[in-house]
Amino acid sequence: MLALARLLVFGFLILSVIYVCLSFYSRAVRRGKLEKEWDEEVKTGDRDAFVKEGLEDYDDSLRRKLILGVYVIPICIISFIIYATNFM
């Protein structure tokens, strides 16, 4: 039982670090695309306001929610492995 608790704690910490890194990376990529879009197409108005508005749209997007799969997929795989090892 202690081994399972240790697996859960360390697994959660590692997945949290991966989630934060992936989230920052994805946001940086989106920011770069918005800046490139403004430089190539828009060129009118305030660039910072355009990027800020685009990032607010990104915060509500499906892509942002899909990053939560970092938690879901490994937990499902580990649960299946434990089930298969013990009950099959």
Beta strands, then each sheet from edge to edge (+ up, - down):
end
